[in-house]
């Protein structure tokens, strides 16, 4: 299982919600970054819809979801730098969304 190495708060004081960057080390020793964002509207949407999965992820600022995804994505050693984006969809009951980007290493 991946382990959390560092978390940096990216939240702008004027932002209606929060944003963090988690740096994780996978079981294979490779590092992966995950940016997690949650707007207040998405949290309220998750509360209204009773979306327990999203509410648990919001409560831990996406750490558990990021750690799980870090192990499932392709290895940075093979694909280059990996960036996982995680957010909560305010128009869909706060549902968790994610996107994975790979930066191909050039020799």
PyMOL commands that set and color helices and strands:
alter all, ss='L'
color gray80, all
select helices_A, chain A and resi 40-49+52-59+63-72+76-79+90-92
alter helices_A, ss='H'
color red, helices_A
select strands_A, chain A and resi 3-9+17-25+31-39+81-89+95-103
alter strands_A, ss='S'
color yellow, strands_A
deselect
rebuild
show_as cartoon
